[in-house]
Amino acid sequence: MSGADISEAESLVMQQLWKRSPQTAESIHDALGPDAGWQVATVKTLLNRLLRKGAVRANKDGRRFLYEPLLERDQWLLQESSGLLRRLFDGRIAPLVAHFSRHRRLSARDVRDLKRLLQEIEDGR
């Protein structure tokens, strides 16, 4: 299972399952549907796609199914972020940070956090 195979809509369903699982399609719809403008059938379609991709599993619970993630959020984040870096910045982080810096997209908090992370890396943590 490759995290890059997950569409943006499917990732919203995964995010909901990573927050709490197992869940029914109806409970996922209740959490996401109104904002996304989705019907329960849309959520079920997305869940079926995720099942075929091996990202989730479904367990029968009476007349309904309970869904839970098989793909871990950290694994998906690493795959997605690595793919982004490869596609846009030749796999390098510094050009990404420089890009955001040039376009004034780094807040003072971001700069503090980056400095702290760099210090931790230099300290060998």
Contact map, one row per residue, 1 for C-alpha under 8 A:
11101000000000000000000000000000000000000000000000001110000000000000001000000000000000000000000000000000000000000000000000000
11111100000000000000000000000000000000000000000000000000000000000000000000010010000000000000000000000000000000000000000000000
11111100000000000000000000000000000000000000000000000000000000000000001000111011000000000000000000000000000000000000000000000
01111110000000000000000000000000000000000000000000000000000000000000000000010011001000000000000000000000000000000000000000000
11111110000000000000000000000000000000000000000000001000000000000000000000000000000000000000000000000000000000000000000000000
01111111011000000000000000000000000000000000000001000000000000000000000000000000000000000000000000000000000000000000000000000
00011111111000000000000000000000000000000000000000000000000000000000000000000000000000000000000000000000000000000000000000000
00000111111100000000000000000000000000000000000000000000000000000000000000000000000000000000000000000000000000000000000000000
00000011111110000000000000000000000000000000010000000000000000000000000000000000000000000000000000000000000000000000000000000
00000111111111000000000000000000000000000000011001000000000000000000000000000000000000000000000000000000000000000000000000000
00000111111111100000000000000000000000000000000000000000000000000000000000000000000000000000000000000000000000000000000000000
00000001111111110000000000000001000000000000000000000000000000000000000000000000000000000000000000000000000000000000000000000
00000000111111111000000000010001000000000010011000000000000000000000000000000000000000000000000000000000000000000000000000000
00000000011111111100000000000000000000000000000000000000000000000000100000000000000000000000000000000000000000000000000000000
00000000001111111110000000000000000000000000000000000000000000000000000010000000000000000000000000000000000000000000000000000
00000000000111111111000000010011000000000000000000000000000000000000000000000000000000000000000000000000000000000000000000000
00000000000011111111111000010000000000000000000000000000000000000011100000000000000000000000000000000000000000000000000000000
00000000000001111111100000000000000000000000000000000000000000000000100110000000000000000000000000000000000000000000000000000
00000000000000111111100000000000000000000000000000000000000000000000000000000000000000000000000000000000000000000000000000000
00000000000000011111111000000000000000000000000000000000000000000000000000000000000000000000000000000000000000000000000000000
00000000000000001111111000000000000000000000000000000000000000000011100000000000000000000000000000000000000000000000000000000
00000000000000001001111100000000000000000000000000000000000000000111000000000000000000000000000000000000000000000000000000000
00000000000000001001111110110000000000000000000000000000000000000111000000000000000000000000000000000000000000000000000000000
00000000000000000000011111110000000000000000000000000000000000011110000000000000000000000000000000000000000000000000000000000
00000000000000000000001111111000000000010011001000000000000000001110000000000000000000000000000000000000000000000000000000000
00000000000000000000000111111100000000010000000000000000000000000000000000000000000000000000000000000000000000000000000000000
00000000000000000000001111111110000000000000000000000000000000000000000000000000000000000000000000000000000000000000000000000
00000000000010011000001111111111100000000010000000000000000000000000000000000000000000000000000000000000000000000000000000000
00000000000000000000000011111111110001110010000000000000000000000000000000000000000000000000000000000000000000000000000000000
00000000000000000000000001111111110000000000000000000000000000000000000000000000000000000000000000000000000000000000000000000
00000000000000010000000000111111110000000000000000000000000000000000000000000000000000000000000000000000000000000000000000000
00000000000110010000000000011111111101000000000000000000000000000000000000000000000000000000000000000000000000000000000000000
00000000000000000000000000011111111111110010000000000000000000000000000000000000000000000000000000000000000000000000000000000
00000000000000000000000000001111111111000000000000000000000000000000000000000000000000000000000000000000000000000000000000000
00000000000000000000000000000001111111000000000000000000000000000000000000000000000000000000000000000000000000000000000000000
00000000000000000000000000000001111111000000000000000000000000000000000000000000000000000000000000000000000000000000000000000
00000000000000000000000000000000111111100000000000000000000000000000000000000000000000000000000000000000000000000000000000000
00000000000000000000000000001001111111111110000000000000000000000000000000000000000000000000000000000000000000000000000000000
00000000000000000000000000001000100011111110000000000000000000000000000000000000000000000000000000000000000000000000000000000
00000000000000000000000011001000100001111111000000000000000000000000000000000000000000000000000000000000000000000000000000000
00000000000000000000000000000000000001111111100000000000000000000000000000000000000000000000000000000000000000000000000000000
00000000000000000000000000000000000001111111110000000000000000000000000000000000000000000000000000000000000000000000000000000
00000000000010000000000010011000100001111111111000000000000000000000000000000000000000000000000000000000000000000000000000000
00000000000000000000000010000000000000011111111100000000000000000000000000000000000000000000000000000000000000000000000000000
00000000000000000000000000000000000000001111111110000000000000000000000000000000000000000000000000000000000000000000000000000
00000000110010000000000000000000000000000111111111000000000000000000000000000000000000000000000000000000000000000000000000000
00000000010010000000000010000000000000000011111111100001000000000000000000000000000000000000000000000000000000000000000000000
00000000000000000000000000000000000000000001111111110000000000000000000000000000000000000000000000000000000000000000000000000
00000000000000000000000000000000000000000000111111111000000000000000000000000000000000000000000000000000000000000000000000000
00000100010000000000000000000000000000000000011111111111000000000000000000000000000000000000000000000000000000000000000000000
00000000000000000000000000000000000000000000001111111111110000000000000000000000000000000000000000000000000000000000000000000
00000000000000000000000000000000000000000000000111111110000000000000000000000000000000000000000000000000000000000000000000000
10001000000000000000000000000000000000000000000011111111000000000000000000000000000000000000000000000000000000000000000000000
10000000000000000000000000000000000000000000000001111111100000000000011000000000000000000000000000000000000000000000000000000
10000000000000000000000000000000000000000000000001111111100000000000111000000000000000000000000000000000000000000000000000000
00000000000000000000000000000000000000000000001001101111110000000011111000000000000000000000000000000000000000000000000000000
00000000000000000000000000000000000000000000000000100111111000000011110000000000000000000000000000000000000000000000000000000
00000000000000000000000000000000000000000000000000100001111100001111000000000000000000000000000000000000000000000000000000000
00000000000000000000000000000000000000000000000000000000111110001110000000000000000000000000000000000000000000000000000000000
00000000000000000000000000000000000000000000000000000000011111111100000000000000000000000000000000000000000000000000000000000
00000000000000000000000000000000000000000000000000000000001111111100000000000000000000000000000000000000000000000000000000000
00000000000000000000000000000000000000000000000000000000000111111000000000000000000000000000000000000000000000000000000000000
00000000000000000000000000000000000000000000000000000000000111111000000000000000000000000000000000000000000000000000000000000
00000000000000000000000100000000000000000000000000000000000111111100000000000000000000000000000000000000000000000000000000000
00000000000000000000000110000000000000000000000000000000011111111110000000000000000000000000000000000000000000000000000000000
00000000000000000000011110000000000000000000000000000000011110011111000000000000000000000000000000000000000000000000000000000
00000000000000001000111110000000000000000000000000000001111000001111100000000000000000000000000000000000000000000000000000000
00000000000000001000111000000000000000000000000000000001110000000111110000000000000000000000000000000000000000000000000000000
00000000000001001100100000000000000000000000000000000011100000000011111100000000000000000000000000000000000000000000000000000
00000000000000000000000000000000000000000000000000000111100000000001111100000000000000000000000000000000000000000000000000000
10100000000000000000000000000000000000000000000000000111000000000000111110110000000000000000000000000000000000000000000000000
00000000000000000100000000000000000000000000000000000000000000000000111111110000000000000000000000000000000000000000000000000
00000000000000100100000000000000000000000000000000000000000000000000001111111000000000000000000000000000000000000000000000000
00000000000000000000000000000000000000000000000000000000000000000000000111111100000000000000000000000000000000000000000000000
00100000000000000000000000000000000000000000000000000000000000000000001111111110000000000000000000000000000000000000000000000
01110000000000000000000000000000000000000000000000000000000000000000001111111111000000000000000000000000000000000000000000000
00100000000000000000000000000000000000000000000000000000000000000000000011111111100000000000000000000000000000000000000000000
00000000000000000000000000000000000000000000000000000000000000000000000001111111110000000000000000000000000000000000000000000
01110000000000000000000000000000000000000000000000000000000000000000000000111111111000000000000000000000000000000000000000000
00110000000000000000000000000000000000000000000000000000000000000000000000011111111100000000000000000000000000000000000000000
00000000000000000000000000000000000000000000000000000000000000000000000000001111111110000000000000000000000000000000000000000
00000000000000000000000000000000000000000000000000000000000000000000000000000111111111000010000000000000000000000000000000000
00010000000000000000000000000000000000000000000000000000000000000000000000000011111111100010000000000000000000000000000000000
00000000000000000000000000000000000000000000000000000000000000000000000000000001111111111010000000000000000000000000000000000
00000000000000000000000000000000000000000000000000000000000000000000000000000000111111111111100100000000000000000000000000000
00000000000000000000000000000000000000000000000000000000000000000000000000000000011111111111000000000000000000000000000000000
00000000000000000000000000000000000000000000000000000000000000000000000000000000001111111110000000000000000000000000000000000
00000000000000000000000000000000000000000000000000000000000000000000000000000000000111111110000000000000000000000000000000000
00000000000000000000000000000000000000000000000000000000000000000000000000000000000111111111101100000000000000000000000000000
00000000000000000000000000000000000000000000000000000000000000000000000000000000000011111111000000000000000000000000000000000
00000000000000000000000000000000000000000000000000000000000000000000000000000000011111111111100000000000000000000000000000000
00000000000000000000000000000000000000000000000000000000000000000000000000000000000011001111111100000000000000000000000000000
00000000000000000000000000000000000000000000000000000000000000000000000000000000000010001011111110000000000000000000000000000
00000000000000000000000000000000000000000000000000000000000000000000000000000000000000000001111111000000000000000000000000000
00000000000000000000000000000000000000000000000000000000000000000000000000000000000000001001111111100000000000000000000000000
00000000000000000000000000000000000000000000000000000000000000000000000000000000000010001001111111110000000000000000000000000
00000000000000000000000000000000000000000000000000000000000000000000000000000000000000000000111111111000000000000000000000000
00000000000000000000000000000000000000000000000000000000000000000000000000000000000000000000011111111100000000000000000000000
00000000000000000000000000000000000000000000000000000000000000000000000000000000000000000000001111111110000000000000000000000
00000000000000000000000000000000000000000000000000000000000000000000000000000000000000000000000111111111110000000000000000000
00000000000000000000000000000000000000000000000000000000000000000000000000000000000000000000000011111111110000000000000000000
00000000000000000000000000000000000000000000000000000000000000000000000000000000000000000000000001111111100000000000000000000
00000000000000000000000000000000000000000000000000000000000000000000000000000000000000000000000000111111100000000000000000000
00000000000000000000000000000000000000000000000000000000000000000000000000000000000000000000000000011111111000000000000000000
00000000000000000000000000000000000000000000000000000000000000000000000000000000000000000000000000011111111000000000000000000
00000000000000000000000000000000000000000000000000000000000000000000000000000000000000000000000000011001111111100000000000000
00000000000000000000000000000000000000000000000000000000000000000000000000000000000000000000000000000001111111100000000000000
00000000000000000000000000000000000000000000000000000000000000000000000000000000000000000000000000000000011111110000000000000
00000000000000000000000000000000000000000000000000000000000000000000000000000000000000000000000000000000011111111000000000000
00000000000000000000000000000000000000000000000000000000000000000000000000000000000000000000000000000000011111111100000000000
00000000000000000000000000000000000000000000000000000000000000000000000000000000000000000000000000000000011111111110000000000
00000000000000000000000000000000000000000000000000000000000000000000000000000000000000000000000000000000000111111111000000000
00000000000000000000000000000000000000000000000000000000000000000000000000000000000000000000000000000000000011111111100000000
00000000000000000000000000000000000000000000000000000000000000000000000000000000000000000000000000000000000001111111110000000
00000000000000000000000000000000000000000000000000000000000000000000000000000000000000000000000000000000000000111111111000000
00000000000000000000000000000000000000000000000000000000000000000000000000000000000000000000000000000000000000011111111100000
00000000000000000000000000000000000000000000000000000000000000000000000000000000000000000000000000000000000000001111111110000
00000000000000000000000000000000000000000000000000000000000000000000000000000000000000000000000000000000000000000111111111000
00000000000000000000000000000000000000000000000000000000000000000000000000000000000000000000000000000000000000000011111111100
00000000000000000000000000000000000000000000000000000000000000000000000000000000000000000000000000000000000000000001111111111
00000000000000000000000000000000000000000000000000000000000000000000000000000000000000000000000000000000000000000000111111111
00000000000000000000000000000000000000000000000000000000000000000000000000000000000000000000000000000000000000000000011111111
00000000000000000000000000000000000000000000000000000000000000000000000000000000000000000000000000000000000000000000001111111
00000000000000000000000000000000000000000000000000000000000000000000000000000000000000000000000000000000000000000000000111111
00000000000000000000000000000000000000000000000000000000000000000000000000000000000000000000000000000000000000000000000111111
